[in-house]
Protein backbone atom coordinates (compact mmCIF):
# COMPACT_ATOMS: atom_id res chain seq x y z
CA UNK A 1 0.00 0.00 0.00
CA UNK A 2 2.74 2.44 0.87
CA UNK A 3 5.87 3.19 -1.11
CA UNK A 4 9.04 3.33 0.92
CA UNK A 5 12.20 5.02 -0.17
CA UNK A 6 15.59 4.11 1.27
CA UNK A 7 17.79 7.17 0.91
CA UNK A 8 20.99 5.08 1.10
CA UNK A 9 20.05 2.76 -1.74
CA UNK A 10 18.11 5.30 -3.80
CA UNK A 11 15.60 2.63 -4.81
CA UNK A 12 11.88 2.53 -4.49
CA UNK A 13 10.31 -0.48 -2.86
CA UNK A 14 6.63 -1.14 -3.38
CA UNK A 15 4.70 -3.92 -1.74
CA UNK A 16 3.85 -6.95 -3.78
CA UNK A 17 0.53 -6.65 -5.57
CA UNK A 18 -0.93 -9.80 -4.04
CA UNK A 19 -0.18 -8.58 -0.51
CA UNK A 20 -2.01 -5.35 -1.24
CA UNK A 21 -4.99 -7.21 -2.68
CA UNK A 22 -5.11 -9.55 0.32
CA UNK A 23 -5.15 -6.61 2.72
CA UNK A 24 -8.20 -5.21 0.94
CA UNK A 25 -9.86 -8.63 1.08
CA UNK A 26 -9.27 -8.78 4.81
CA UNK A 27 -10.79 -5.32 5.25
CA UNK A 28 -13.82 -6.24 3.16
CA UNK A 29 -14.36 -9.54 4.94
CA UNK A 30 -14.38 -7.84 8.34
CA UNK A 31 -16.83 -5.30 6.97
CA UNK A 32 -19.09 -8.07 5.68
CA UNK A 33 -18.84 -9.96 8.98
CA UNK A 34 -19.85 -6.80 10.86
CA UNK A 35 -22.84 -6.20 8.59
CA UNK A 36 -23.87 -9.85 8.30
CA UNK A 37 -26.10 -9.99 11.41
CA UNK A 38 -28.08 -6.99 10.17
CA UNK A 39 -28.45 -8.48 6.68
CA UNK A 40 -29.35 -11.85 8.17
CA UNK A 41 -32.04 -10.32 10.39
CA UNK A 42 -33.44 -8.31 7.50
CA UNK A 43 -33.58 -11.34 5.22
CA UNK A 44 -35.23 -13.43 7.94
CA UNK A 45 -37.76 -10.65 8.48
CA UNK A 46 -38.63 -10.48 4.78
CA UNK A 47 -38.62 -14.24 4.24
CA UNK A 48 -40.87 -14.91 7.22
CA UNK A 49 -44.08 -16.02 5.52
CA UNK A 50 -46.65 -16.29 8.24
CA UNK A 51 -50.34 -15.67 7.69
CA UNK A 52 -50.52 -13.37 10.70
CA UNK A 53 -47.50 -11.40 9.47
CA UNK A 54 -48.96 -10.99 5.98
CA UNK A 55 -52.29 -9.90 7.51
CA UNK A 56 -50.50 -7.27 9.61
CA UNK A 57 -48.53 -5.99 6.64
CA UNK A 58 -51.63 -5.77 4.46
CA UNK A 59 -53.59 -3.91 7.14
CA UNK A 60 -50.75 -1.47 7.81
CA UNK A 61 -50.31 -0.71 4.10
CA UNK A 62 -54.04 -0.39 3.50
CA UNK A 63 -54.44 1.91 6.50
CA UNK A 64 -51.50 4.05 5.42
CA UNK A 65 -52.84 4.38 1.86
CA UNK A 66 -56.32 5.22 3.14
CA UNK A 67 -54.95 7.80 5.56
CA UNK A 68 -52.82 9.48 2.86
CA UNK A 69 -55.81 9.68 0.50
CA UNK A 70 -58.12 11.08 3.17
CA UNK A 71 -55.44 13.52 4.32
CA UNK A 72 -54.91 14.87 0.80
CA UNK A 73 -58.66 15.15 0.17
CA UNK A 74 -59.25 16.90 3.48
CA UNK A 75 -56.34 19.30 2.89
CA UNK A 76 -57.77 20.23 -0.51
CA UNK A 77 -61.46 20.48 0.35
CA UNK A 78 -61.50 21.50 4.03
CA UNK A 79 -58.23 23.06 5.25
CA UNK A 80 -54.63 22.23 6.06
CA UNK A 81 -55.15 22.02 9.82
CA UNK A 82 -57.91 19.43 9.40
CA UNK A 83 -55.74 17.35 7.06
CA UNK A 84 -52.74 17.54 9.38
CA UNK A 85 -54.93 16.47 12.30
CA UNK A 86 -56.30 13.50 10.36
CA UNK A 87 -52.81 12.44 9.33
CA UNK A 88 -51.46 12.74 12.89
CA UNK A 89 -54.34 10.68 14.21
CA UNK A 90 -53.89 8.05 11.52
CA UNK A 91 -50.19 7.65 12.31
CA UNK A 92 -51.05 7.17 15.98
CA UNK A 93 -53.74 4.69 14.89
CA UNK A 94 -51.19 2.70 12.89
CA UNK A 95 -48.87 2.64 15.91
CA UNK A 96 -51.80 1.49 18.05
CA UNK A 97 -52.57 -1.26 15.57
CA UNK A 98 -48.90 -2.33 15.55
CA UNK A 99 -48.73 -2.52 19.34
CA UNK A 100 -51.98 -4.45 19.44
CA UNK A 101 -50.73 -6.91 16.81
CA UNK A 102 -47.45 -7.34 18.67
CA UNK A 103 -49.32 -8.03 21.88
CA UNK A 104 -51.59 -10.55 20.15
CA UNK A 105 -48.58 -12.19 18.49
CA UNK A 106 -47.00 -12.79 21.90
CA UNK A 107 -50.24 -14.20 23.31
CA UNK A 108 -49.62 -17.73 24.46
CA UNK A 109 -45.86 -17.58 23.86
CA UNK A 110 -44.66 -15.25 26.58
CA UNK A 111 -47.81 -13.75 28.06
CA UNK A 112 -51.26 -14.93 28.97
CA UNK A 113 -53.02 -11.59 28.42
CA UNK A 114 -53.03 -8.60 26.14
CA UNK A 115 -50.87 -5.65 27.15
CA UNK A 116 -52.55 -2.38 28.05
CA UNK A 117 -49.67 -0.18 26.86
CA UNK A 118 -51.37 0.55 23.53
CA UNK A 119 -54.23 2.23 25.40
CA UNK A 120 -51.88 5.11 26.24
CA UNK A 121 -51.70 6.15 22.58
CA UNK A 122 -55.26 7.54 22.24
CA UNK A 123 -54.87 9.33 25.57
CA UNK A 124 -51.56 10.88 24.45
CA UNK A 125 -53.15 11.82 21.12
CA UNK A 126 -56.01 13.58 22.90
CA UNK A 127 -53.60 15.46 25.19
CA UNK A 128 -51.34 16.39 22.27
CA UNK A 129 -54.27 17.60 20.17
CA UNK A 130 -55.71 19.65 23.01
CA UNK A 131 -52.39 21.42 23.69
CA UNK A 132 -51.28 22.01 20.10
CA UNK A 133 -52.77 24.86 18.08
CA UNK A 134 -52.33 23.18 14.68
CA UNK A 135 -53.88 19.84 15.63
CA UNK A 136 -57.62 19.67 16.22
CA UNK A 137 -59.12 17.04 18.50
CA UNK A 138 -62.07 15.80 16.43
CA UNK A 139 -60.19 15.24 13.13
CA UNK A 140 -57.32 13.55 14.95
CA UNK A 141 -59.75 11.12 16.57
CA UNK A 142 -61.27 10.48 13.12
CA UNK A 143 -57.76 9.80 11.80
CA UNK A 144 -57.02 7.51 14.73
CA UNK A 145 -59.97 5.29 13.82
CA UNK A 146 -59.05 5.03 10.11
CA UNK A 147 -57.70 1.55 10.73
CA UNK A 148 -61.29 0.38 11.23
CA UNK A 149 -62.49 1.04 7.64
CA UNK A 150 -59.28 -0.56 6.36
CA UNK A 151 -60.10 -3.67 8.41
CA UNK A 152 -63.71 -3.70 7.20
CA UNK A 153 -62.56 -3.42 3.59
CA UNK A 154 -59.86 -6.12 3.98
CA UNK A 155 -62.16 -8.66 5.61
CA UNK A 156 -65.13 -7.96 3.32
CA UNK A 157 -63.01 -8.88 0.27
CA UNK A 158 -62.62 -12.51 1.25
Buried (B, 14 or more C-beta within 10 A) or exposed (E): EEEEEEEEEEEEEEEEEEEEEEEEEEEEEEEEEEEEEEEEEEEEEEEEEEEEEEBBEEBBEBBBEBBEEBBEEBBEEEEEBBBBBBBBBBBBBBBBBBBBBEBEBEEEEEEEEEBEEBEEBBEEBBEBBEEBEEBBBEBBBBBBEBBEEBBEEBEEEE
